[in-house]
Amino acid sequence: MKKAYVFPGQGAQFPGMAKELFDGDERAREFFRSACGILGFDITDIMFNGTPEDLKATRVTQPAIFLHSTILAACTDDFRPDMVAGHSLGEFSALAAAGAMSFDDALRLVALRASEMQKCCEAVPGTMAAVIGLPDAAVEEVCAAVNGIVIAANYNCDGQVVISGENEAVAEACVKMKEAGAKRALPLAVSGAFHSPLMEPARLALGEAIAATPIVEPVCPVYQNVTATAETDPVRIKANLLAQLTSPVRWTQSVKAMIADGADSFTEIGPGTVLQGLVKRISSAAGVEVAIEGKQ
């Protein structure tokens, strides 16, 4: 039996997240105190007492989800993964939880990533949309036929792909997706075109920081978004982590690869239960559960 742990990305946040964890474990409180010092503001106050709107700010959202996930993993006494994966931002949580990066170094990267992605969103308008009911190849074909920048950005599960790119290109793609037989093509309430070429300035800004961050071999394989394969080599991990900003999140492929490599139990670590649902859709045979603090 092999146990996989998966870590959520942006969108999983909710008011009061990690409050029970903070209140119930001195180890957690130490991590949070350290995090506030690194970030330069009291993120715990926003996580515990902020409104949904407060939590939507990218500079808050990404560190908050990272903190909830990694601190929960660190405070889970039986956390002994055979493999890990994280969805987008969650990949940083997965790498830190698996010992490839220190908590402090990973948090600094997450904070920089959030800042640079926000700058991209403000500089170049972009958006994303969820396409339901089309095969992956059909989604890719439609995107390729649209003028402007639009790509398949998140392969969430079979029949659910998120596209990302320029506003007009995404809008045109949504029309064409429905013409191609999609059940739905729904614009998402996001601030930018994540995991698309529009994030190239953020990728360039993050490159030097990732290169300078010590990354060692993790305690178990990490199934990274860019390759959807097991990675343990620090050089490849760094390259994939950087490429992730402008490349698709291959979540469907990652989960299938983990199952093919023996995973028969998936535990979601962090806020919400989004990944739990996606894993069930990808494989009804896979056992899934959610760490108790992740529940909303």
HELIX and SHEET records of a PDB file:
HELIX    1   1 LYS A   19  GLY A   24  1                                   6    
HELIX    2   2 GLU A   26  LEU A   39  1                                  14    
HELIX    3   3 ILE A   43  ASN A   49  1                                   7    
HELIX    4   4 PRO A   52  LYS A   56  1                                   5    
HELIX    5   5 THR A   58  ALA A   74  1                                  17    
HELIX    6   6 GLY A   90  ALA A   97  1                                   8    
HELIX    7   7 PHE A  103  ALA A  123  1                                  21    
HELIX    8   8 ASP A  136  ALA A  145  1                                  10    
HELIX    9   9 ASN A  167  GLU A  179  1                                  13    
HELIX   10  10 PRO A  197  MET A  199  5                                   3    
HELIX   11  11 GLU A  200  ALA A  212  1                                  13    
HELIX   12  12 PRO A  234  ALA A  243  1                                  10    
HELIX   13  13 GLN A  244  THR A  246  5                                   3    
HELIX   14  14 TRP A  251  ALA A  260  1                                  10    
HELIX   15  15 VAL A  274  ILE A  282  1                                   9    
HELIX   16  16 ILE A  292  GLY A  294  5                                   3    
SHEET    1   A 4 MET A  83  GLY A  86  0                                        
SHEET    2   A 4 LYS A   2  PHE A   7  1                                        
SHEET    3   A 4 ALA A 263  GLU A 268  1                                        
SHEET    4   A 4 GLY A 287  VAL A 290  1                                        
SHEET    1   B 4 VAL A 150  CYS A 157  0                                        
SHEET    2   B 4 GLN A 160  GLY A 165 -1                                        
SHEET    3   B 4 THR A 127  ILE A 132 -1                                        
SHEET    4   B 4 ARG A 184  PRO A 187 -1                                        
SHEET    1   C 2 VAL A 222  TYR A 223  0                                        
SHEET    2   C 2 ALA A 230  GLU A 231 -1                                        
END                                                                             
